């Protein structure tokens, strides 16, 4: 018997420090909607920046697998 697994992707934006200022945000999608290409990854950052467009300062720390090379 063969069953296909759903491949899902996640990009999380978690604030450090005071949680009252900014809430965590997770962007989830699966392979039926989009893949793991640069356009999909950039769209998650675009969504994050739209949500926080009025912030005076945003610092991003990216902790990724070096093979993905998103920096």
PQR file of N, CA, C, O and H, with PARSE charges and radii, in Angstrom:
ATOM      1  N   UNK A   1       0.845  -1.166   0.000 -0.4000 1.5000
ATOM      2  CA  UNK A   1       0.000   0.000   0.000 -0.0000 2.0000
ATOM      3  C   UNK A   1       0.900   1.242   0.000  0.5500 1.7000
ATOM      4  O   UNK A   1       1.887   1.313   0.733 -0.5500 1.4000
ATOM      5  N   UNK A   2       0.546   2.187  -0.814 -0.4000 1.5000
ATOM      6  CA  UNK A   2       1.302   3.429  -0.904 -0.0000 2.0000
ATOM      7  C   UNK A   2       0.400   4.586  -0.504  0.5500 1.7000
ATOM      8  O   UNK A   2      -0.700   4.731  -1.037 -0.5500 1.4000
ATOM      9  H   UNK A   2      -0.255   2.129  -1.409  0.4000 1.0000
ATOM     10  N   UNK A   3       0.854   5.401   0.421 -0.4000 1.5000
ATOM     11  CA  UNK A   3       0.120   6.613   0.784 -0.0000 2.0000
ATOM     12  C   UNK A   3       1.053   7.801   0.630  0.5500 1.7000
ATOM     13  O   UNK A   3       2.212   7.765   1.044 -0.5500 1.4000
ATOM     14  H   UNK A   3       1.748   5.283   0.853  0.4000 1.0000
ATOM     15  N   UNK A   4       0.538   8.819   0.046 -0.4000 1.5000
ATOM     16  CA  UNK A   4       1.330  10.018  -0.156 -0.0000 2.0000
ATOM     17  C   UNK A   4       1.211  10.916   1.069  0.5500 1.7000
ATOM     18  O   UNK A   4       0.119  11.089   1.610 -0.5500 1.4000
ATOM     19  H   UNK A   4      -0.403   8.849  -0.291  0.4000 1.0000
ATOM     20  N   UNK A   5       2.307  11.476   1.499 -0.4000 1.5000
ATOM     21  CA  UNK A   5       2.323  12.387   2.638 -0.0000 2.0000
ATOM     22  C   UNK A   5       2.175  13.824   2.151  0.5500 1.7000
ATOM     23  O   UNK A   5       2.626  14.182   1.063 -0.5500 1.4000
ATOM     24  H   UNK A   5       3.194  11.335   1.059  0.4000 1.0000
ATOM     25  N   UNK A   6       1.545  14.617   2.968 -0.4000 1.5000
ATOM     26  CA  UNK A   6       1.440  16.042   2.666 -0.0000 2.0000
ATOM     27  C   UNK A   6       2.719  16.712   3.146  0.5500 1.7000
ATOM     28  O   UNK A   6       3.103  16.572   4.307 -0.5500 1.4000
ATOM     29  H   UNK A   6       1.179  14.326   3.852  0.4000 1.0000
ATOM     30  N   UNK A   7       3.365  17.427   2.266 -0.4000 1.5000
ATOM     31  CA  UNK A   7       4.562  18.176   2.624 -0.0000 2.0000
ATOM     32  C   UNK A   7       4.135  19.607   2.929  0.5500 1.7000
ATOM     33  O   UNK A   7       3.593  20.307   2.074 -0.5500 1.4000
ATOM     34  H   UNK A   7       3.053  17.540   1.322  0.4000 1.0000
ATOM     35  N   UNK A   8       4.390  20.023   4.157 -0.4000 1.5000
ATOM     36  CA  UNK A   8       3.991  21.371   4.567 -0.0000 2.0000
ATOM     37  C   UNK A   8       5.230  22.205   4.861  0.5500 1.7000
ATOM     38  O   UNK A   8       6.302  21.676   5.158 -0.5500 1.4000
ATOM     39  H   UNK A   8       4.831  19.455   4.852  0.4000 1.0000
ATOM     40  N   UNK A   9       5.059  23.509   4.772 -0.4000 1.5000
ATOM     41  CA  UNK A   9       6.143  24.460   4.988 -0.0000 2.0000
ATOM     42  C   UNK A   9       5.704  25.474   6.042  0.5500 1.7000
ATOM     43  O   UNK A   9       4.513  25.748   6.191 -0.5500 1.4000
ATOM     44  H   UNK A   9       4.188  23.938   4.531  0.4000 1.0000
ATOM     45  N   UNK A  10       6.660  26.022   6.763 -0.4000 1.5000
ATOM     46  CA  UNK A  10       6.370  26.936   7.852 -0.0000 2.0000
ATOM     47  C   UNK A  10       7.453  28.007   7.904  0.5500 1.7000
ATOM     48  O   UNK A  10       8.645  27.708   7.836 -0.5500 1.4000
ATOM     49  H   UNK A  10       7.628  25.800   6.642  0.4000 1.0000
ATOM     50  N   UNK A  11       7.027  29.237   8.025 -0.4000 1.5000
ATOM     51  CA  UNK A  11       7.948  30.356   8.275 -0.0000 2.0000
ATOM     52  C   UNK A  11       7.386  31.097   9.481  0.5500 1.7000
ATOM     53  O   UNK A  11       6.278  31.630   9.417 -0.5500 1.4000
ATOM     54  H   UNK A  11       6.058  29.480   8.081  0.4000 1.0000
ATOM     55  N   UNK A  12       8.132  31.137  10.574 -0.4000 1.5000
ATOM     56  CA  UNK A  12       7.662  31.747  11.817 -0.0000 2.0000
ATOM     57  C   UNK A  12       8.423  33.027  12.104  0.5500 1.7000
ATOM     58  O   UNK A  12       9.630  33.120  11.884 -0.5500 1.4000
ATOM     59  H   UNK A  12       9.032  30.704  10.626  0.4000 1.0000
ATOM     60  N   UNK A  13       7.688  34.011  12.601 -0.4000 1.5000
ATOM     61  CA  UNK A  13       8.261  35.281  13.033 -0.0000 2.0000
ATOM     62  C   UNK A  13       7.887  35.433  14.507  0.5500 1.7000
ATOM     63  O   UNK A  13       6.726  35.671  14.840 -0.5500 1.4000
ATOM     64  H   UNK A  13       6.707  33.936  12.780  0.4000 1.0000
ATOM     65  N   UNK A  14       8.882  35.293  15.384 -0.4000 1.5000
ATOM     66  CA  UNK A  14       8.639  35.297  16.822 -0.0000 2.0000
ATOM     67  C   UNK A  14       9.389  36.467  17.449  0.5500 1.7000
ATOM     68  O   UNK A  14      10.607  36.569  17.297 -0.5500 1.4000
ATOM     69  H   UNK A  14       9.825  35.100  15.113  0.4000 1.0000
ATOM     70  N   UNK A  15       8.685  37.345  18.149 -0.4000 1.5000
ATOM     71  CA  UNK A  15       9.352  38.498  18.747 -0.0000 2.0000
ATOM     72  C   UNK A  15      10.139  38.110  19.995  0.5500 1.7000
ATOM     73  O   UNK A  15       9.785  37.162  20.695 -0.5500 1.4000
ATOM     74  H   UNK A  15       7.696  37.261  18.273  0.4000 1.0000
ATOM     75  N   UNK A  16      11.186  38.837  20.260 -0.4000 1.5000
ATOM     76  CA  UNK A  16      11.950  38.692  21.491 -0.0000 2.0000
ATOM     77  C   UNK A  16      11.620  39.868  22.391  0.5500 1.7000
ATOM     78  O   UNK A  16      11.361  40.969  21.907 -0.5500 1.4000
ATOM     79  H   UNK A  16      11.474  39.608  19.692  0.4000 1.0000
ATOM     80  N   UNK A  17      11.627  39.646  23.680 -0.4000 1.5000
ATOM     81  CA  UNK A  17      11.365  40.741  24.606 -0.0000 2.0000
ATOM     82  C   UNK A  17       9.901  40.857  24.936  0.5500 1.7000
ATOM     83  O   UNK A  17       9.217  39.848  25.111 -0.5500 1.4000
ATOM     84  H   UNK A  17      11.838  38.752  24.073  0.4000 1.0000
ATOM     85  N   UNK A  18       9.404  42.095  25.024 -0.4000 1.5000
ATOM     86  CA  UNK A  18       8.030  42.369  25.430 -0.0000 2.0000
ATOM     87  C   UNK A  18       7.040  41.832  24.406  0.5500 1.7000
ATOM     88  O   UNK A  18       7.027  42.282  23.260 -0.5500 1.4000
ATOM     89  H   UNK A  18       9.960  42.914  24.881  0.4000 1.0000
ATOM     90  N   UNK A  19       6.216  40.878  24.807 -0.4000 1.5000
ATOM     91  CA  UNK A  19       5.266  40.248  23.888 -0.0000 2.0000
ATOM     92  C   UNK A  19       4.046  41.130  23.604  0.5500 1.7000
ATOM     93  O   UNK A  19       3.310  40.868  22.652 -0.5500 1.4000
ATOM     94  H   UNK A  19       6.227  40.513  25.738  0.4000 1.0000
ATOM     95  N   UNK A  20       3.822  42.165  24.409 -0.4000 1.5000
ATOM     96  CA  UNK A  20       2.673  43.034  24.200 -0.0000 2.0000
ATOM     97  C   UNK A  20       2.819  43.926  22.967  0.5500 1.7000
ATOM     98  O   UNK A  20       1.825  44.394  22.412 -0.5500 1.4000
ATOM     99  H   UNK A  20       4.419  42.378  25.182  0.4000 1.0000
ATOM    100  N   UNK A  21       4.038  44.154  22.550 -0.4000 1.5000
ATOM    101  CA  UNK A  21       4.283  45.044  21.412 -0.0000 2.0000
ATOM    102  C   UNK A  21       4.008  44.327  20.089  0.5500 1.7000
ATOM    103  O   UNK A  21       3.377  44.893  19.196 -0.5500 1.4000
ATOM    104  H   UNK A  21       4.846  43.774  23.001  0.4000 1.0000
ATOM    105  N   UNK A  22       4.474  43.102  19.963 -0.4000 1.5000
ATOM    106  CA  UNK A  22       4.366  42.369  18.710 -0.0000 2.0000
ATOM    107  C   UNK A  22       4.042  40.906  19.021  0.5500 1.7000
ATOM    108  O   UNK A  22       4.675  40.300  19.885 -0.5500 1.4000
ATOM    109  H   UNK A  22       4.986  42.642  20.688  0.4000 1.0000
ATOM    110  N   UNK A  23       3.080  40.352  18.335 -0.4000 1.5000
ATOM    111  CA  UNK A  23       2.681  38.970  18.555 -0.0000 2.0000
ATOM    112  C   UNK A  23       3.375  38.050  17.555  0.5500 1.7000
ATOM    113  O   UNK A  23       3.724  38.482  16.456 -0.5500 1.4000
ATOM    114  H   UNK A  23       2.565  40.845  17.634  0.4000 1.0000
ATOM    115  N   UNK A  24       3.578  36.785  17.925 -0.4000 1.5000
ATOM    116  CA  UNK A  24       4.176  35.837  16.977 -0.0000 2.0000
ATOM    117  C   UNK A  24       3.299  35.662  15.743  0.5500 1.7000
ATOM    118  O   UNK A  24       2.076  35.783  15.815 -0.5500 1.4000
ATOM    119  H   UNK A  24       3.294  36.434  18.818  0.4000 1.0000
ATOM    120  N   UNK A  25       3.926  35.381  14.632 -0.4000 1.5000
ATOM    121  CA  UNK A  25       3.192  35.150  13.386 -0.0000 2.0000
ATOM    122  C   UNK A  25       3.800  33.948  12.682  0.5500 1.7000
ATOM    123  O   UNK A  25       5.015  33.879  12.496 -0.5500 1.4000
ATOM    124  H   UNK A  25       4.919  35.282  14.573  0.4000 1.0000
ATOM    125  N   UNK A  26       2.959  33.008  12.294 -0.4000 1.5000
ATOM    126  CA  UNK A  26       3.410  31.835  11.558 -0.0000 2.0000
ATOM    127  C   UNK A  26       2.681  31.789  10.217  0.5500 1.7000
ATOM    128  O   UNK A  26       1.461  31.943  10.155 -0.5500 1.4000
ATOM    129  H   UNK A  26       1.972  33.064  12.445  0.4000 1.0000
ATOM    130  N   UNK A  27       3.426  31.579   9.173 -0.4000 1.5000
ATOM    131  CA  UNK A  27       2.855  31.444   7.832 -0.0000 2.0000
ATOM    132  C   UNK A  27       3.028  29.981   7.429  0.5500 1.7000
ATOM    133  O   UNK A  27       4.148  29.476   7.351 -0.5500 1.4000
ATOM    134  H   UNK A  27       4.417  31.453   9.223  0.4000 1.0000
ATOM    135  N   UNK A  28       1.913  29.312   7.178 -0.4000 1.5000
ATOM    136  CA  UNK A  28       1.914  27.896   6.825 -0.0000 2.0000
ATOM    137  C   UNK A  28       1.345  27.704   5.435  0.5500 1.7000
ATOM    138  O   UNK A  28       0.401  28.392   5.047 -0.5500 1.4000
ATOM    139  H   UNK A  28       1.003  29.722   7.242  0.4000 1.0000
ATOM    140  N   UNK A  29       1.912  26.772   4.683 -0.4000 1.5000
ATOM    141  CA  UNK A  29       1.359  26.382   3.395 -0.0000 2.0000
ATOM    142  C   UNK A  29       1.804  24.965   3.090  0.5500 1.7000
ATOM    143  O   UNK A  29       2.717  24.445   3.731 -0.5500 1.4000
ATOM    144  H   UNK A  29       2.679  26.213   4.998  0.4000 1.0000
ATOM    145  N   UNK A  30       1.175  24.348   2.129 -0.4000 1.5000
ATOM    146  CA  UNK A  30       1.554  22.988   1.760 -0.0000 2.0000
ATOM    147  C   UNK A  30       1.841  22.930   0.270  0.5500 1.7000
ATOM    148  O   UNK A  30       1.546  23.868  -0.470 -0.5500 1.4000
ATOM    149  H   UNK A  30       0.433  24.771   1.608  0.4000 1.0000
ATOM    150  N   UNK A  31       2.414  21.828  -0.157 -0.4000 1.5000
ATOM    151  CA  UNK A  31       2.908  21.717  -1.528 -0.0000 2.0000
ATOM    152  C   UNK A  31       1.814  21.856  -2.586  0.5500 1.7000
ATOM    153  O   UNK A  31       2.122  22.157  -3.739 -0.5500 1.4000
ATOM    154  H   UNK A  31       2.654  21.066   0.443  0.4000 1.0000
ATOM    155  N   UNK A  32       0.559  21.647  -2.233 -0.4000 1.5000
ATOM    156  CA  UNK A  32      -0.536  21.832  -3.181 -0.0000 2.0000
ATOM    157  C   UNK A  32      -0.780  23.289  -3.512  0.5500 1.7000
ATOM    158  O   UNK A  32      -1.304  23.609  -4.579 -0.5500 1.4000
ATOM    159  H   UNK A  32       0.308  21.403  -1.296  0.4000 1.0000
ATOM    160  N   UNK A  33      -0.402  24.177  -2.601 -0.4000 1.5000
ATOM    161  CA  UNK A  33      -0.593  25.618  -2.798 -0.0000 2.0000
ATOM    162  C   UNK A  33       0.638  26.233  -3.452  0.5500 1.7000
ATOM    163  O   UNK A  33       0.525  26.966  -4.435 -0.5500 1.4000
ATOM    164  H   UNK A  33       0.023  23.918  -1.734  0.4000 1.0000
ATOM    165  N   UNK A  34       1.809  25.933  -2.907 -0.4000 1.5000
ATOM    166  CA  UNK A  34       3.063  26.491  -3.419 -0.0000 2.0000
ATOM    167  C   UNK A  34       4.212  25.600  -2.969  0.5500 1.7000
ATOM    168  O   UNK A  34       4.036  24.709  -2.138 -0.5500 1.4000
ATOM    169  H   UNK A  34       1.901  25.337  -2.109  0.4000 1.0000
ATOM    170  N   UNK A  35       5.368  25.849  -3.519 -0.4000 1.5000
ATOM    171  CA  UNK A  35       6.547  25.050  -3.190 -0.0000 2.0000
ATOM    172  C   UNK A  35       7.477  25.760  -2.226  0.5500 1.7000
ATOM    173  O   UNK A  35       7.039  26.510  -1.354 -0.5500 1.4000
ATOM    174  H   UNK A  35       5.511  26.572  -4.194  0.4000 1.0000
ATOM    175  N   UNK A  36       8.765  25.513  -2.395 -0.4000 1.5000
ATOM    176  CA  UNK A  36       9.779  26.077  -1.517 -0.0000 2.0000
ATOM    177  C   UNK A  36      10.718  26.992  -2.294  0.5500 1.7000
ATOM    178  O   UNK A  36      11.874  27.169  -1.911 -0.5500 1.4000
ATOM    179  H   UNK A  36       9.122  24.904  -3.104  0.4000 1.0000
ATOM    180  N   UNK A  37      10.228  27.565  -3.368 -0.4000 1.5000
ATOM    181  CA  UNK A  37      11.060  28.457  -4.171 -0.0000 2.0000
ATOM    182  C   UNK A  37      11.184  29.819  -3.499  0.5500 1.7000
ATOM    183  O   UNK A  37      10.478  30.123  -2.537 -0.5500 1.4000
ATOM    184  H   UNK A  37       9.289  27.421  -3.678  0.4000 1.0000
ATOM    185  N   UNK A  38      12.096  30.632  -4.025 -0.4000 1.5000
ATOM    186  CA  UNK A  38      12.355  31.942  -3.415 -0.0000 2.0000
ATOM    187  C   UNK A  38      11.112  32.825  -3.411  0.5500 1.7000
ATOM    188  O   UNK A  38      10.945  33.638  -2.502 -0.5500 1.4000
ATOM    189  H   UNK A  38      12.669  30.386  -4.806  0.4000 1.0000
ATOM    190  N   UNK A  39      10.239  32.687  -4.401 -0.4000 1.5000
ATOM    191  CA  UNK A  39       9.036  33.524  -4.461 -0.0000 2.0000
ATOM    192  C   UNK A  39       8.113  33.254  -3.276  0.5500 1.7000
ATOM    193  O   UNK A  39       7.518  34.183  -2.730 -0.5500 1.4000
ATOM    194  H   UNK A  39      10.375  32.026  -5.140  0.4000 1.0000
ATOM    195  N   UNK A  40       7.991  31.995  -2.878 -0.4000 1.5000
ATOM    196  CA  UNK A  40       7.135  31.652  -1.747 -0.0000 2.0000
ATOM    197  C   UNK A  40       7.737  32.135  -0.426  0.5500 1.7000
ATOM    198  O   UNK A  40       7.018  32.626   0.445 -0.5500 1.4000
ATOM    199  H   UNK A  40       8.475  31.240  -3.321  0.4000 1.0000
ATOM    200  N   UNK A  41       9.053  31.994  -0.281 -0.4000 1.5000
ATOM    201  CA  UNK A  41       9.714  32.453   0.945 -0.0000 2.0000
ATOM    202  C   UNK A  41       9.615  33.970   1.060  0.5500 1.7000
ATOM    203  O   UNK A  41       9.330  34.499   2.134 -0.5500 1.4000
ATOM    204  H   UNK A  41       9.636  31.595  -0.988  0.4000 1.0000
ATOM    205  N   UNK A  42       9.850  34.665  -0.050 -0.4000 1.5000
ATOM    206  CA  UNK A  42       9.766  36.132  -0.041 -0.0000 2.0000
ATOM    207  C   UNK A  42       8.349  36.591   0.276  0.5500 1.7000
ATOM    208  O   UNK A  42       8.171  37.613   0.939 -0.5500 1.4000
ATOM    209  H   UNK A  42      10.081  34.234  -0.922  0.4000 1.0000
ATOM    210  N   UNK A  43       7.344  35.863  -0.179 -0.4000 1.5000
ATOM    211  CA  UNK A  43       5.958  36.263   0.096 -0.0000 2.0000
ATOM    212  C   UNK A  43       5.639  36.194   1.588  0.5500 1.7000
ATOM    213  O   UNK A  43       4.799  36.957   2.065 -0.5500 1.4000
ATOM    214  H   UNK A  43       7.488  35.033  -0.717  0.4000 1.0000
ATOM    215  N   UNK A  44       6.294  35.291   2.345 -0.4000 1.5000
ATOM    216  CA  UNK A  44       6.071  35.257   3.792 -0.0000 2.0000
ATOM    217  C   UNK A  44       6.657  36.497   4.456  0.5500 1.7000
ATOM    218  O   UNK A  44       6.045  37.064   5.361 -0.5500 1.4000
ATOM    219  H   UNK A  44       6.976  34.671   1.957  0.4000 1.0000
ATOM    220  N   UNK A  45       7.845  36.923   4.011 -0.4000 1.5000
ATOM    221  CA  UNK A  45       8.441  38.147   4.546 -0.0000 2.0000
ATOM    222  C   UNK A  45       7.609  39.368   4.147  0.5500 1.7000
ATOM    223  O   UNK A  45       7.460  40.298   4.940 -0.5500 1.4000
ATOM    224  H   UNK A  45       8.342  36.462   3.276  0.4000 1.0000
ATOM    225  N   UNK A  46       7.076  39.373   2.945 -0.4000 1.5000
ATOM    226  CA  UNK A  46       6.218  40.467   2.489 -0.0000 2.0000
ATOM    227  C   UNK A  46       4.990  40.592   3.392  0.5500 1.7000
ATOM    228  O   UNK A  46       4.611  41.699   3.775 -0.5500 1.4000
ATOM    229  H   UNK A  46       7.198  38.618   2.301  0.4000 1.0000
ATOM    230  N   UNK A  47       4.374  39.467   3.731 -0.4000 1.5000
ATOM    231  CA  UNK A  47       3.213  39.465   4.624 -0.0000 2.0000
ATOM    232  C   UNK A  47       3.590  40.010   6.001  0.5500 1.7000
ATOM    233  O   UNK A  47       2.850  40.798   6.590 -0.5500 1.4000
ATOM    234  H   UNK A  47       4.683  38.568   3.420  0.4000 1.0000
ATOM    235  N   UNK A  48       4.752  39.582   6.509 -0.4000 1.5000
ATOM    236  CA  UNK A  48       5.212  40.067   7.812 -0.0000 2.0000
ATOM    237  C   UNK A  48       5.415  41.582   7.783  0.5500 1.7000
ATOM    238  O   UNK A  48       4.968  42.280   8.693 -0.5500 1.4000
ATOM    239  H   UNK A  48       5.353  38.942   6.030  0.4000 1.0000
ATOM    240  N   UNK A  49       6.079  42.093   6.757 -0.4000 1.5000
ATOM    241  CA  UNK A  49       6.333  43.528   6.682 -0.0000 2.0000
ATOM    242  C   UNK A  49       5.045  44.327   6.477  0.5500 1.7000
ATOM    243  O   UNK A  49       4.955  45.462   6.943 -0.5500 1.4000
ATOM    244  H   UNK A  49       6.442  41.526   6.018  0.4000 1.0000
ATOM    245  N   UNK A  50       4.065  43.771   5.803 -0.4000 1.5000
ATOM    246  CA  UNK A  50       2.776  44.457   5.687 -0.0000 2.0000
ATOM    247  C   UNK A  50       2.083  44.557   7.038  0.5500 1.7000
ATOM    248  O   UNK A  50       1.461  45.574   7.347 -0.5500 1.4000
ATOM    249  H   UNK A  50       4.139  42.849   5.424  0.4000 1.0000
ATOM    250  N   UNK A  51       2.190  43.505   7.844 -0.4000 1.5000
ATOM    251  CA  UNK A  51       1.579  43.524   9.173 -0.0000 2.0000
ATOM    252  C   UNK A  51       2.258  44.525  10.106  0.5500 1.7000
ATOM    253  O   UNK A  51       1.612  45.066  11.003 -0.5500 1.4000
ATOM    254  H   UNK A  51       2.695  42.680   7.594  0.4000 1.0000
ATOM    255  N   UNK A  52       3.540  44.775   9.908 -0.4000 1.5000
ATOM    256  CA  UNK A  52       4.317  45.640  10.803 -0.0000 2.0000
ATOM    257  C   UNK A  52       4.902  46.840  10.072  0.5500 1.7000
ATOM    258  O   UNK A  52       6.010  47.278  10.383 -0.5500 1.4000
ATOM    259  H   UNK A  52       4.064  44.335   9.179  0.4000 1.0000
ATOM    260  N   UNK A  53       4.180  47.364   9.120 -0.4000 1.5000
ATOM    261  CA  UNK A  53       4.712  48.452   8.286 -0.0000 2.0000
ATOM    262  C   UNK A  53       4.891  49.764   9.041  0.5500 1.7000
ATOM    263  O   UNK A  53       5.653  50.624   8.599 -0.5500 1.4000
ATOM    264  H   UNK A  53       3.280  47.008   8.867  0.4000 1.0000
ATOM    265  N   UNK A  54       4.210  49.934  10.161 -0.4000 1.5000
ATOM    266  CA  UNK A  54       4.317  51.187  10.911 -0.0000 2.0000
ATOM    267  C   UNK A  54       5.363  51.144  12.014  0.5500 1.7000
ATOM    268  O   UNK A  54       5.534  52.130  12.730 -0.5500 1.4000
ATOM    269  H   UNK A  54       3.592  49.235  10.519  0.4000 1.0000
ATOM    270  N   UNK A  55       6.059  50.043  12.167 -0.4000 1.5000
ATOM    271  CA  UNK A  55       7.112  49.940  13.185 -0.0000 2.0000
ATOM    272  C   UNK A  55       8.310  50.788  12.773  0.5500 1.7000
ATOM    273  O   UNK A  55       8.657  50.858  11.594 -0.5500 1.4000
ATOM    274  H   UNK A  55       5.920  49.242  11.584  0.4000 1.0000
ATOM    275  N   UNK A  56       8.931  51.425  13.744 -0.4000 1.5000
ATOM    276  CA  UNK A  56      10.088  52.262  13.455 -0.0000 2.0000
ATOM    277  C   UNK A  56      11.352  51.441  13.242  0.5500 1.7000
ATOM    278  O   UNK A  56      12.225  51.835  12.469 -0.5500 1.4000
ATOM    279  H   UNK A  56       8.649  51.368  14.702  0.4000 1.0000
ATOM    280  N   UNK A  57      11.457  50.308  13.918 -0.4000 1.5000
ATOM    281  CA  UNK A  57      12.655  49.488  13.800 -0.0000 2.0000
ATOM    282  C   UNK A  57      12.274  48.010  13.834  0.5500 1.7000
ATOM    283  O   UNK A  57      11.520  47.569  14.701 -0.5500 1.4000
ATOM    284  H   UNK A  57      10.748  49.988  14.546  0.4000 1.0000
ATOM    285  N   UNK A  58      12.805  47.261  12.885 -0.4000 1.5000
ATOM    286  CA  UNK A  58      12.595  45.814  12.835 -0.0000 2.0000
ATOM    287  C   UNK A  58      13.962  45.166  12.649  0.5500 1.7000
ATOM    288  O   UNK A  58      14.693  45.497  11.716 -0.5500 1.4000
ATOM    289  H   UNK A  58      13.418  47.619  12.181  0.4000 1.0000
ATOM    290  N   UNK A  59      14.299  44.248  13.536 -0.4000 1.5000
ATOM    291  CA  UNK A  59      15.543  43.500  13.430 -0.0000 2.0000
ATOM    292  C   UNK A  59      15.194  42.041  13.190  0.5500 1.7000
ATOM    293  O   UNK A  59      14.430  41.452  13.954 -0.5500 1.4000
ATOM    294  H   UNK A  59      13.705  43.979  14.294  0.4000 1.0000
ATOM    295  N   UNK A  60      15.739  41.463  12.152 -0.4000 1.5000
ATOM    296  CA  UNK A  60      15.477  40.061  11.825 -0.0000 2.0000
ATOM    297  C   UNK A  60      16.727  39.235  12.060  0.5500 1.7000
ATOM    298  O   UNK A  60      17.812  39.591  11.598 -0.5500 1.4000
ATOM    299  H   UNK A  60      16.360  41.942  11.532  0.4000 1.0000
ATOM    300  N   UNK A  61      16.574  38.129  12.783 -0.4000 1.5000
ATOM    301  CA  UNK A  61      17.637  37.147  12.942 -0.0000 2.0000
ATOM    302  C   UNK A  61      17.179  35.908  12.224  0.5500 1.7000
ATOM    303  O   UNK A  61      16.162  35.321  12.596 -0.5500 1.4000
ATOM    304  H   UNK A  61      15.694  37.841  13.158  0.4000 1.0000
ATOM    305  N   UNK A  62      17.899  35.494  11.209 -0.4000 1.5000
ATOM    306  CA  UNK A  62      17.509  34.330  10.426 -0.0000 2.0000
ATOM    307  C   UNK A  62      18.381  33.137  10.831  0.5500 1.7000
ATOM    308  O   UNK A  62      19.606  33.177  10.721 -0.5500 1.4000
ATOM    309  H   UNK A  62      18.724  35.970  10.908  0.4000 1.0000
ATOM    310  N   UNK A  63      17.729  32.096  11.294 -0.4000 1.5000
ATOM    311  CA  UNK A  63      18.416  30.889  11.719 -0.0000 2.0000
ATOM    312  C   UNK A  63      17.979  29.772  10.784  0.5500 1.7000
ATOM    313  O   UNK A  63      16.958  29.124  11.014 -0.5500 1.4000
ATOM    314  H   UNK A  63      16.734  32.063  11.383  0.4000 1.0000
ATOM    315  N   UNK A  64      18.740  29.554   9.748 -0.4000 1.5000
ATOM    316  CA  UNK A  64      18.358  28.608   8.700 -0.0000 2.0000
ATOM    317  C   UNK A  64      19.429  27.563   8.478  0.5500 1.7000
ATOM    318  O   UNK A  64      20.561  27.676   8.948 -0.5500 1.4000
ATOM    319  H   UNK A  64      19.569  30.081   9.561  0.4000 1.0000
ATOM    320  N   UNK A  65      19.033  26.562   7.758 -0.4000 1.5000
ATOM    321  CA  UNK A  65      19.982  25.578   7.269 -0.0000 2.0000
ATOM    322  C   UNK A  65      20.862  26.275   6.217  0.5500 1.7000
ATOM    323  O   UNK A  65      20.349  26.992   5.357 -0.5500 1.4000
ATOM    324  H   UNK A  65      18.113  26.470   7.376  0.4000 1.0000
ATOM    325  N   UNK A  66      22.143  26.072   6.282 -0.4000 1.5000
ATOM    326  CA  UNK A  66      23.036  26.769   5.346 -0.0000 2.0000
ATOM    327  C   UNK A  66      22.774  26.380   3.890  0.5500 1.7000
ATOM    328  O   UNK A  66      23.080  27.146   2.977 -0.5500 1.4000
ATOM    329  H   UNK A  66      22.560  25.490   6.980  0.4000 1.0000
ATOM    330  N   UNK A  67      22.208  25.192   3.673 -0.4000 1.5000
ATOM    331  CA  UNK A  67      21.914  24.777   2.302 -0.0000 2.0000
ATOM    332  C   UNK A  67      20.789  25.584   1.691  0.5500 1.7000
ATOM    333  O   UNK A  67      20.715  25.706   0.468 -0.5500 1.4000
ATOM    334  H   UNK A  67      21.959  24.569   4.415  0.4000 1.0000
ATOM    335  N   UNK A  68      19.898  26.147   2.525 -0.4000 1.5000
ATOM    336  CA  UNK A  68      18.776  26.922   2.001 -0.0000 2.0000
ATOM    337  C   UNK A  68      19.219  28.309   1.559  0.5500 1.7000
ATOM    338  O   UNK A  68      18.643  28.875   0.629 -0.5500 1.4000
ATOM    339  H   UNK A  68      19.959  26.048   3.518  0.4000 1.0000
ATOM    340  N   UNK A  69      20.225  28.858   2.207 -0.4000 1.5000
ATOM    341  CA  UNK A  69      20.837  30.128   1.813 -0.0000 2.0000
ATOM    342  C   UNK A  69      19.802  31.228   1.583  0.5500 1.7000
ATOM    343  O   UNK A  69      19.757  31.817   0.504 -0.5500 1.4000
ATOM    344  H   UNK A  69      20.692  28.399   2.963  0.4000 1.0000
ATOM    345  N   UNK A  70      18.974  31.509   2.584 -0.4000 1.5000
ATOM    346  CA  UNK A  70      17.946  32.557   2.466 -0.0000 2.0000
ATOM    347  C   UNK A  70      18.487  33.933   2.790  0.5500 1.7000
ATOM    348  O   UNK A  70      17.857  34.935   2.454 -0.5500 1.4000
ATOM    349  H   UNK A  70      19.010  31.030   3.461  0.4000 1.0000
ATOM    350  N   UNK A  71      19.645  34.006   3.438 -0.4000 1.5000
ATOM    351  CA  UNK A  71      20.135  35.317   3.861 -0.0000 2.0000
ATOM    352  C   UNK A  71      20.551  36.130   2.676  0.5500 1.7000
ATOM    353  O   UNK A  71      20.993  37.268   2.832 -0.5500 1.4000
ATOM    354  H   UNK A  71      20.157  33.191   3.711  0.4000 1.0000
TER
END
